[in-house]
């Protein structure tokens, strides 16, 4: 049955519907196949750009933009030559995922700590407007994961926390903000992540809920997003064995088949039971949660047959296209399925206006208040969990000599931790800061304050996050020392919010959720008493431990 794009979530008019059919007629068979792929295009490598220009994929992912003006010129040049304008995609997840030239924004957990859906909607719209200046019109957000397995190194700060109602409100607000500004939103990670503390970048993860439990949690969340008009959903490399056994009668290994290559989860559950009528984009195809199941030439075909309309990150676009052509020739794929997927992508492009003026970017905005709106919101996230003994405010008059213990900013795309901007910020305020050498015993003798700062947001390939006292001190006896009886001690997390699990009795503890230098400045202002700690914890920072102990 052919999709009716005049109905939700696309709600297209006659002109846009005619454009879809016009472009379907104009695309060659190979160009139609290329529309199915999103290509990760790093930097401005001439060979990669030439490949994109020749093969004309439907979308490109951009995560490494160096210069805004050259990026705009590149996209205008490509779109002028494309049969169908491409769409630029990214994860508008804030903090270090902020696009080039845009204002550092809250990540999902920081939005949840701000705890004001109206602010989330307004800031998300501003984020979309800023991203559009470098062509970004499709975001792989919001994540509607439930952060139950708190040691997870991938969910954490990329989620809106663990409270179901707060997740629903925040995800809807983020979606509305993006889509009101002409940026397609994507609900992820279908069928629901957060109860498995492993990372699907490294292994296929599992949603362990019964069907009834799932209906009361993720089912509610996805229904809310679908009813709210989300344009796309991302099937992830996550299995849902209870549904496969209870509803589909599938047992054994196939009960764990991830949603990205599981037609039952996408067509029967998502489109059938939940009534979704938008576009499905797979999660990134190089991830081990998918590649551990089969070889590339098999999984590309399986993704389409399982209901994914866009394949995220072609490994070698020419080879992937040839793989699809071979599957069409031997009957493993049909042209009806290809054209269905292409039409859905064209409908999404029409909905967000990517087809207007052949995708030419509008003039850059002058000061419209978005920068201040976003920056002001970021100040509202830092959360004071406890301050036993009234060790705050932290001022140079009170604590001039500070031993700062930090590994730096852990950011997986970088080969080593990034420098912590907070060190120079504190020195500029008059503190005498000594930066402890990671991997040597912590010795605060002679210092006025011991300041632990952990800057680890939950990001890909991290595995499990923890407070590794042994790695910090480099020696097992030193790893057992706790110095807060000898010197005032403050612990700050600029990311993963659960360090109290392993530092339960630290006197003062702050969660700020994001490690971007802008957040570091906001936290310093709050520590020094120049600003409040307005955030509300969106998770149990005590990890089930009775706060009375702390």
PLY file of the C-alpha trace (Angstrom):
ply
format ascii 1.0
element vertex 550
property float x
property float y
property float z
element edge 549
property int vertex1
property int vertex2
end_header
0.00 0.00 0.00
1.38 3.41 -0.99
1.92 6.02 1.72
-0.44 8.99 1.89
1.88 11.92 2.50
-1.04 14.33 2.76
-1.63 12.87 6.24
0.41 12.93 9.45
3.24 13.24 10.08
4.07 14.90 6.74
0.76 16.68 6.00
1.94 17.75 2.54
-0.06 19.87 0.12
-0.62 19.34 -3.59
2.48 21.28 -4.67
4.81 19.23 -2.48
3.15 15.97 -3.51
3.65 16.90 -7.15
7.32 17.67 -6.46
7.80 14.16 -5.05
6.43 12.55 -8.20
8.40 14.91 -10.43
11.65 13.98 -8.70
10.81 10.28 -8.75
10.48 10.54 -12.52
13.73 12.50 -12.82
15.91 10.17 -10.74
17.78 7.40 -12.54
17.63 3.90 -11.03
21.11 4.32 -9.56
20.24 7.75 -8.17
17.20 6.26 -6.46
19.42 3.73 -4.74
21.87 6.46 -3.73
18.99 8.34 -2.07
18.78 5.50 0.46
22.19 6.29 1.93
23.53 8.81 4.39
27.26 9.38 3.86
29.50 10.51 6.69
31.55 13.26 5.06
34.50 14.37 7.17
36.16 17.72 6.48
36.57 18.76 2.85
38.62 15.91 1.38
38.47 16.49 -2.42
38.09 12.79 -3.26
35.24 12.31 -0.79
33.48 15.46 -2.02
33.89 14.33 -5.64
32.36 10.95 -4.78
29.36 12.62 -3.16
29.00 14.96 -6.11
29.05 12.07 -8.58
26.81 9.57 -6.78
24.38 12.04 -5.13
23.41 10.33 -1.85
20.20 11.42 -0.17
21.93 12.92 2.86
25.32 13.53 4.41
26.43 13.57 8.02
28.74 16.43 8.98
30.63 16.37 12.29
33.91 18.07 11.40
33.13 21.45 9.85
36.14 23.77 9.94
34.79 27.01 8.49
31.18 28.16 8.24
31.47 30.15 5.02
33.37 27.45 3.12
30.81 24.89 4.34
27.94 27.00 3.04
29.68 27.39 -0.32
30.30 23.64 -0.56
26.67 22.75 0.16
25.32 25.33 -2.28
27.65 23.97 -4.96
26.58 20.37 -4.37
22.88 21.13 -4.26
23.01 23.15 -7.47
24.16 19.98 -9.26
21.96 17.40 -7.51
18.77 16.02 -9.02
17.34 16.08 -5.48
18.89 18.46 -2.91
20.67 16.61 -0.16
19.93 17.00 3.53
22.69 17.53 6.09
22.26 15.55 9.29
23.80 15.60 12.74
23.03 14.82 16.38
21.89 18.10 17.96
22.77 16.83 21.43
24.41 19.98 22.76
27.72 20.46 24.56
30.54 19.15 22.34
28.00 18.05 19.71
27.20 21.70 19.00
27.70 22.48 15.28
30.46 24.80 14.08
29.55 28.44 14.55
26.65 27.69 16.92
26.28 28.44 20.63
27.11 25.64 23.08
23.74 24.34 24.23
22.53 22.02 27.00
22.76 18.30 26.38
19.63 16.23 27.09
20.37 15.61 30.77
21.12 19.30 31.29
17.75 20.13 29.71
16.15 17.69 32.14
17.93 19.38 35.06
16.62 22.77 33.92
13.23 21.03 34.10
11.26 23.52 32.01
9.77 22.10 28.78
9.07 25.62 27.50
12.77 26.44 27.75
13.68 23.16 26.05
11.32 23.94 23.16
12.57 27.52 22.73
16.24 26.57 22.95
15.79 23.58 20.62
14.23 25.87 18.02
17.19 28.23 18.40
19.59 25.29 18.04
17.83 24.32 14.80
18.02 27.86 13.42
21.74 28.06 14.14
22.36 24.61 12.66
20.47 25.56 9.49
23.14 28.15 8.76
25.46 25.32 7.76
22.71 23.33 6.07
21.70 21.01 8.92
17.99 20.22 8.56
17.69 16.78 10.13
18.73 15.90 13.68
19.00 12.39 15.08
17.38 13.54 18.33
15.60 13.28 20.74
16.75 10.15 22.54
13.79 8.73 24.43
15.94 6.24 26.31
15.29 5.57 30.00
18.47 5.82 32.05
17.90 2.85 34.38
21.25 1.05 34.02
23.15 3.95 35.53
26.65 2.62 34.85
26.03 2.86 31.11
28.72 4.77 29.26
26.41 5.56 26.32
22.95 6.52 27.67
23.55 8.80 30.70
23.89 12.43 29.65
22.48 11.68 26.17
19.17 10.89 27.88
16.60 13.03 29.67
17.11 10.95 32.80
15.14 8.14 34.40
11.73 9.68 35.16
9.21 8.61 32.52
7.07 11.75 32.62
10.07 14.06 32.48
11.49 12.14 29.51
8.16 12.42 27.71
7.83 16.15 28.35
11.43 16.94 27.41
11.47 14.77 24.29
8.22 16.29 23.02
9.50 19.80 23.71
12.78 19.14 21.89
10.93 17.62 18.93
8.49 20.53 18.71
11.32 23.06 18.90
13.32 21.42 16.12
10.42 20.82 13.78
8.91 24.28 14.29
12.21 25.66 12.98
12.25 23.39 9.92
14.55 20.66 11.23
13.32 17.05 11.16
13.50 15.30 14.53
14.25 11.62 15.07
13.08 9.59 18.06
15.71 7.06 19.12
16.83 4.40 20.03
13.97 2.13 18.95
12.71 -0.11 20.56
14.16 1.46 23.71
17.58 1.69 25.35
18.71 2.18 28.93
18.07 -1.06 30.81
21.28 -2.65 29.48
24.49 -0.98 30.66
26.40 -2.06 27.56
26.98 0.08 24.45
25.49 -0.93 21.08
28.53 0.65 19.41
30.42 -2.33 20.87
27.82 -5.12 21.17
24.15 -5.78 20.42
22.27 -4.61 23.49
18.98 -5.99 24.79
15.76 -4.46 26.00
14.91 -6.94 28.79
11.34 -5.80 29.51
8.24 -7.93 29.10
5.76 -6.70 26.50
3.49 -5.38 29.26
6.39 -3.55 30.94
7.49 -2.16 27.59
3.98 -0.87 26.86
3.99 1.00 30.19
7.37 2.63 29.48
8.79 2.83 25.97
5.42 2.17 24.41
4.05 5.29 26.10
7.05 7.36 25.05
6.99 6.36 21.39
3.22 6.75 21.17
3.56 10.28 22.55
6.22 11.20 19.99
4.22 9.65 17.13
1.05 11.48 18.17
3.15 14.64 18.48
4.20 14.38 14.84
7.80 13.18 14.91
8.97 12.79 11.31
11.47 9.96 11.75
12.40 7.16 14.13
15.74 5.35 14.40
15.69 1.55 14.69
18.78 0.74 16.71
21.00 -2.29 17.21
18.91 -3.38 20.19
17.02 -6.64 20.60
13.58 -7.01 22.18
13.35 -10.77 22.85
10.16 -10.68 24.94
8.15 -9.21 22.07
9.66 -11.65 19.58
8.78 -14.62 21.81
5.40 -13.49 23.18
3.94 -11.93 20.03
5.88 -13.25 17.04
6.59 -16.75 18.35
10.28 -16.44 17.52
12.77 -18.23 19.77
16.51 -18.81 19.92
19.04 -16.41 18.44
16.56 -14.62 16.20
14.58 -13.45 19.24
17.55 -11.16 19.91
17.85 -9.84 16.35
18.32 -6.05 16.64
15.59 -3.70 15.48
17.73 -2.33 12.66
17.42 -5.69 10.85
14.19 -6.90 12.45
11.12 -6.46 10.26
8.76 -7.60 13.02
9.83 -4.81 15.36
9.65 -2.14 12.66
6.66 -3.15 10.54
4.50 -5.10 13.00
5.17 -3.27 16.27
6.17 0.26 15.25
4.10 0.78 12.11
1.36 -1.75 12.86
0.62 -1.52 16.57
1.87 2.03 17.20
0.71 3.48 13.88
3.89 5.29 12.81
3.72 6.66 9.25
7.00 8.54 9.00
10.51 7.61 7.87
12.80 5.03 9.48
16.54 5.72 9.50
18.85 3.01 10.77
21.34 3.69 13.51
24.94 3.92 12.32
25.80 0.82 10.32
29.51 0.53 11.29
28.48 -0.17 14.91
29.39 -3.59 16.29
25.85 -4.10 17.54
24.98 -4.61 13.87
28.20 -5.74 12.19
28.63 -8.63 14.63
25.52 -10.23 13.05
26.59 -10.39 9.41
28.86 -9.03 6.71
28.31 -5.64 5.09
26.93 -6.98 1.81
24.28 -8.89 3.75
23.31 -6.26 6.29
22.75 -3.51 3.68
20.02 -5.65 2.11
18.62 -6.77 5.48
18.27 -3.16 6.67
15.99 -2.29 3.76
13.96 -5.48 3.99
13.54 -4.86 7.73
11.90 -1.50 7.02
14.72 1.04 7.28
14.23 3.71 4.63
17.63 5.35 5.06
20.88 3.52 5.77
23.06 5.58 8.08
26.70 5.92 7.03
27.61 4.17 3.82
30.98 2.48 4.26
31.82 2.72 0.56
28.90 4.29 -1.27
29.75 2.87 -4.69
30.10 -0.65 -3.30
26.91 -0.31 -1.25
24.99 0.81 -4.34
26.33 -2.16 -6.29
25.24 -4.44 -3.44
21.67 -3.14 -3.72
21.75 -3.52 -7.51
22.83 -7.15 -7.13
20.04 -7.81 -4.61
17.50 -6.32 -7.02
18.83 -8.51 -9.81
18.57 -11.76 -7.83
15.25 -10.98 -6.14
16.39 -10.37 -2.56
15.07 -6.81 -2.92
12.25 -5.33 -5.01
11.98 -2.01 -6.79
8.68 -1.46 -4.99
10.55 -1.42 -1.67
13.24 0.91 -3.04
10.70 3.38 -4.37
8.71 3.28 -1.14
11.83 4.24 0.83
12.84 6.97 -1.64
9.36 8.52 -1.57
9.48 8.68 2.22
12.78 10.51 2.09
11.44 12.94 -0.52
8.41 13.52 1.71
10.69 14.37 4.62
12.69 16.76 2.42
9.50 18.44 1.26
8.21 18.73 4.82
11.30 20.60 6.04
11.56 22.72 2.90
14.87 21.26 1.80
13.62 21.25 -1.79
13.00 25.00 -1.98
15.36 27.00 -4.21
17.20 23.73 -4.93
18.38 23.60 -1.33
20.18 26.94 -1.46
21.00 28.15 2.03
19.31 31.33 3.26
21.41 34.34 4.34
23.05 34.01 7.74
21.06 35.50 10.58
22.12 38.67 12.33
21.74 38.91 16.10
18.28 37.47 16.71
18.63 36.67 20.39
19.29 32.95 19.89
22.84 33.07 21.24
21.74 34.70 24.50
18.72 32.41 24.82
20.90 29.30 24.58
23.69 30.62 26.80
21.24 31.69 29.51
19.64 28.25 29.51
23.00 26.55 30.01
23.46 28.50 33.25
20.34 26.88 34.71
21.62 23.29 34.68
24.31 23.01 37.44
22.91 21.08 40.39
24.18 21.06 43.97
23.57 17.58 45.35
25.08 18.25 48.77
27.35 20.62 50.70
28.01 19.08 54.10
29.95 21.45 56.33
29.16 24.51 54.20
32.35 24.32 52.15
30.85 26.66 49.57
31.33 29.31 48.36
34.74 28.49 46.93
36.71 31.75 46.84
40.44 32.51 46.60
40.24 34.30 49.95
39.02 31.07 51.55
40.94 28.48 49.52
43.88 30.10 47.77
45.98 26.98 47.20
44.02 24.33 45.32
45.04 20.82 44.29
42.86 20.03 41.28
42.51 16.35 40.38
41.23 15.73 36.86
42.00 13.49 33.91
40.81 16.25 31.59
37.84 16.14 29.25
37.28 12.58 28.06
35.96 12.85 24.49
36.17 9.56 22.54
36.76 11.12 19.08
39.97 12.67 20.50
42.95 10.32 20.97
43.61 11.64 24.49
41.73 13.76 27.05
41.28 17.42 26.16
42.64 20.13 28.50
40.34 21.28 31.27
39.62 24.98 30.68
38.61 25.33 34.33
42.27 25.35 35.42
43.09 28.63 33.68
39.68 30.06 34.59
40.44 29.50 38.28
43.92 30.98 37.96
42.35 34.03 36.38
40.17 34.37 39.48
43.19 34.42 41.80
43.41 30.76 42.83
46.84 29.12 42.93
46.00 25.88 41.15
48.23 22.82 41.00
46.98 20.27 38.47
47.60 16.79 39.88
49.44 14.39 37.57
46.95 11.65 36.77
48.24 8.22 37.73
50.28 9.37 40.74
49.17 9.36 44.42
46.93 12.28 45.36
48.58 14.20 48.23
46.78 17.39 49.34
49.30 18.22 52.07
49.87 21.97 52.14
46.77 22.83 50.11
43.67 24.71 51.22
41.29 22.73 49.01
41.16 19.41 47.19
39.00 19.73 44.07
38.06 16.65 42.05
36.70 17.44 38.58
35.46 14.67 36.30
34.61 15.72 32.74
33.21 12.59 31.12
29.93 12.84 29.27
28.46 9.52 28.18
29.56 9.02 24.58
30.21 6.24 22.10
32.62 3.34 22.80
33.10 4.30 26.46
31.86 0.98 27.82
31.27 1.40 31.55
31.92 4.69 33.35
33.15 4.64 36.94
35.27 6.53 39.42
38.55 4.67 38.99
40.47 5.46 42.16
43.30 3.10 41.20
43.87 4.67 37.79
43.76 8.12 39.36
46.37 7.33 42.03
48.49 4.79 40.16
49.06 2.72 43.29
46.68 0.45 45.21
47.37 1.80 48.71
46.90 5.40 47.56
43.66 4.39 45.86
42.16 3.69 49.30
42.96 7.11 50.75
40.12 9.59 51.29
41.45 13.02 52.21
38.32 14.95 53.13
39.05 14.60 56.86
42.33 16.44 56.34
41.43 19.17 53.84
38.16 20.66 52.52
37.12 18.59 49.50
34.74 19.34 46.64
33.82 16.96 43.82
32.33 18.20 40.53
31.04 16.13 37.63
30.87 17.79 34.22
29.13 14.78 32.72
28.16 11.35 34.07
26.19 12.14 37.25
26.74 9.06 39.40
30.12 9.47 41.12
28.52 9.37 44.57
28.24 5.61 44.11
31.99 5.43 44.72
32.52 8.67 46.65
29.45 8.54 48.87
30.91 10.51 51.80
32.60 13.32 49.86
31.37 16.46 51.65
30.39 18.57 48.63
29.17 17.22 45.32
27.96 19.01 42.17
26.53 17.65 38.91
26.67 19.81 35.79
26.10 17.15 33.06
28.19 18.79 30.29
31.94 19.33 29.92
31.97 22.16 27.38
34.07 25.18 28.48
30.89 27.28 28.62
29.52 24.94 31.28
32.85 24.97 33.11
32.54 28.75 33.40
28.96 28.48 34.66
29.99 25.93 37.30
32.88 28.09 38.48
30.54 31.06 38.88
28.19 28.92 40.98
31.01 27.45 43.08
32.29 30.95 43.83
28.84 32.11 44.92
28.29 34.51 42.02
25.45 32.38 40.68
22.99 29.89 42.07
22.78 26.14 41.51
19.30 26.18 39.94
19.30 22.66 38.48
17.10 19.81 39.71
18.62 16.34 39.49
16.83 14.33 36.77
18.26 11.07 38.15
18.97 9.50 41.52
22.49 10.84 42.00
22.81 8.58 45.05
22.30 5.43 42.94
19.88 3.93 45.44
22.05 4.69 48.47
20.27 6.33 51.42
21.29 10.03 51.29
21.29 10.06 55.09
24.72 8.41 54.99
26.22 11.34 53.14
0 1
1 2
2 3
3 4
4 5
5 6
6 7
7 8
8 9
9 10
10 11
11 12
12 13
13 14
14 15
15 16
16 17
17 18
18 19
19 20
20 21
21 22
22 23
23 24
24 25
25 26
26 27
27 28
28 29
29 30
30 31
31 32
32 33
33 34
34 35
35 36
36 37
37 38
38 39
39 40
40 41
41 42
42 43
43 44
44 45
45 46
46 47
47 48
48 49
49 50
50 51
51 52
52 53
53 54
54 55
55 56
56 57
57 58
58 59
59 60
60 61
61 62
62 63
63 64
64 65
65 66
66 67
67 68
68 69
69 70
70 71
71 72
72 73
73 74
74 75
75 76
76 77
77 78
78 79
79 80
80 81
81 82
82 83
83 84
84 85
85 86
86 87
87 88
88 89
89 90
90 91
91 92
92 93
93 94
94 95
95 96
96 97
97 98
98 99
99 100
100 101
101 102
102 103
103 104
104 105
105 106
106 107
107 108
108 109
109 110
110 111
111 112
112 113
113 114
114 115
115 116
116 117
117 118
118 119
119 120
120 121
121 122
122 123
123 124
124 125
125 126
126 127
127 128
128 129
129 130
130 131
131 132
132 133
133 134
134 135
135 136
136 137
137 138
138 139
139 140
140 141
141 142
142 143
143 144
144 145
145 146
146 147
147 148
148 149
149 150
150 151
151 152
152 153
153 154
154 155
155 156
156 157
157 158
158 159
159 160
160 161
161 162
162 163
163 164
164 165
165 166
166 167
167 168
168 169
169 170
170 171
171 172
172 173
173 174
174 175
175 176
176 177
177 178
178 179
179 180
180 181
181 182
182 183
183 184
184 185
185 186
186 187
187 188
188 189
189 190
190 191
191 192
192 193
193 194
194 195
195 196
196 197
197 198
198 199
199 200
200 201
201 202
202 203
203 204
204 205
205 206
206 207
207 208
208 209
209 210
210 211
211 212
212 213
213 214
214 215
215 216
216 217
217 218
218 219
219 220
220 221
221 222
222 223
223 224
224 225
225 226
226 227
227 228
228 229
229 230
230 231
231 232
232 233
233 234
234 235
235 236
236 237
237 238
238 239
239 240
240 241
241 242
242 243
243 244
244 245
245 246
246 247
247 248
248 249
249 250
250 251
251 252
252 253
253 254
254 255
255 256
256 257
257 258
258 259
259 260
260 261
261 262
262 263
263 264
264 265
265 266
266 267
267 268
268 269
269 270
270 271
271 272
272 273
273 274
274 275
275 276
276 277
277 278
278 279
279 280
280 281
281 282
282 283
283 284
284 285
285 286
286 287
287 288
288 289
289 290
290 291
291 292
292 293
293 294
294 295
295 296
296 297
297 298
298 299
299 300
300 301
301 302
302 303
303 304
304 305
305 306
306 307
307 308
308 309
309 310
310 311
311 312
312 313
313 314
314 315
315 316
316 317
317 318
318 319
319 320
320 321
321 322
322 323
323 324
324 325
325 326
326 327
327 328
328 329
329 330
330 331
331 332
332 333
333 334
334 335
335 336
336 337
337 338
338 339
339 340
340 341
341 342
342 343
343 344
344 345
345 346
346 347
347 348
348 349
349 350
350 351
351 352
352 353
353 354
354 355
355 356
356 357
357 358
358 359
359 360
360 361
361 362
362 363
363 364
364 365
365 366
366 367
367 368
368 369
369 370
370 371
371 372
372 373
373 374
374 375
375 376
376 377
377 378
378 379
379 380
380 381
381 382
382 383
383 384
384 385
385 386
386 387
387 388
388 389
389 390
390 391
391 392
392 393
393 394
394 395
395 396
396 397
397 398
398 399
399 400
400 401
401 402
402 403
403 404
404 405
405 406
406 407
407 408
408 409
409 410
410 411
411 412
412 413
413 414
414 415
415 416
416 417
417 418
418 419
419 420
420 421
421 422
422 423
423 424
424 425
425 426
426 427
427 428
428 429
429 430
430 431
431 432
432 433
433 434
434 435
435 436
436 437
437 438
438 439
439 440
440 441
441 442
442 443
443 444
444 445
445 446
446 447
447 448
448 449
449 450
450 451
451 452
452 453
453 454
454 455
455 456
456 457
457 458
458 459
459 460
460 461
461 462
462 463
463 464
464 465
465 466
466 467
467 468
468 469
469 470
470 471
471 472
472 473
473 474
474 475
475 476
476 477
477 478
478 479
479 480
480 481
481 482
482 483
483 484
484 485
485 486
486 487
487 488
488 489
489 490
490 491
491 492
492 493
493 494
494 495
495 496
496 497
497 498
498 499
499 500
500 501
501 502
502 503
503 504
504 505
505 506
506 507
507 508
508 509
509 510
510 511
511 512
512 513
513 514
514 515
515 516
516 517
517 518
518 519
519 520
520 521
521 522
522 523
523 524
524 525
525 526
526 527
527 528
528 529
529 530
530 531
531 532
532 533
533 534
534 535
535 536
536 537
537 538
538 539
539 540
540 541
541 542
542 543
543 544
544 545
545 546
546 547
547 548
548 549
